[in-house]
């Protein structure tokens, strides 16, 4: 397809961006949305961005929950987004981690952020224009994945001050403390 017809994406990490990161959230009962996430995604959607979730889910590799548990949870999350007018929310996830206890997931892969695999797969599957896409993450791994995939812009959502290696990694990116702030920063 000609690149002029490709759509930019709003890539969203899950834990810490869409929902409060309680650590290995695998059940809907433990899923609390970040305040303002629906409005922020609707804003980007109105600007022509396709929202896409890209999330490391090492809880699967560690045996805390299964891929099926994750998929059931994300179906419920999609229902909540649909209720707010966001009808398409493709989800790309990495179930791998070298320290996993489930052998088939205890492996090195090309999809676990900071590798760009999930973003590249989404770009191919959904005909996404990576050069004009944006990522919102709460980890330096998210920002590195965005850089490796050639995204236009990335935003670091932080509730804390950053220092050291993270600060160096994030120097060219915007740091925001509230998801609503993204509306003011998008170029």
Buried (B, 14 or more C-beta within 10 A) or exposed (E): EEEEEBEBBBBBBBBBBBBBBEEBBBEBEEBEBBEBBBEBBBBBBEEEBBBBBBBBBBBBBBEBBBEEBBEBBBEEBBEBBEEEEBEEBBBBBBBBBEEBEBEEBBEEBEBBBBBBBBBBBBBEEBBBBBEBBBBBBBBBBBBBBBBBBEBBBBBBBBEEEBEEEBEEBBEEBBBBEEBBBBEEEBE
